[in-house]
């Protein structure tokens, strides 16, 4: 799993970058086989004015499934990262679960060797 973090209207600190990576690795641990790449875009919409203007946009590129894109806007960027990561992980797990259910339904029934005799 490859994680890329882009920022707009502010500089990415080491603390924020490492927090984002840890949070995403934790959120997508169970889906590691399906996740190819995660692109995170962090931005401060209003700049120094303040308010609910910290945006976390997460794009998850999956193997064999459509991308998952989630965005969250909060006053605190760490909170926006947490919420967006949780929502993206839930969506990815739901897509994986649906795919697995469909693949089980399509398979022909398994035959025992005793039934053929």
C-alpha positions, 0 to 999 in steps of 0.5 A: 500500500502506497500513501501519498499526501498533498497539501494546499495553502499550508506546509505539511509538518512531520507530525501531521504527515506521520499521523496521517500515514499511521491513521491510514495504515491502521484503518486499512490493515484488514483491506491491505490485499485490495488497496493499491494506493491511497492519495490524501489531499489536505487543504485549508480552505479559508487560510488564516481566517479560521472556521470549519475549513480544514479539508481531508480528501482521500482517494483509495485505489483498489485492485479490481474495484472502483476507487473510493473517494471520501471528503470531510471538512472540520475545524480541526484537521486531525479530526477531519483525517480521522473521520475521512479515514474511518468512512473510507475504510468502512466503504472499502470493506463494504465493497470488498464484502459485496464482491466476495458475496457475489463471487461465492454466488457465481461459483458452481457447486463443488462435487464430492468424489463419492457423488460421481461414483 
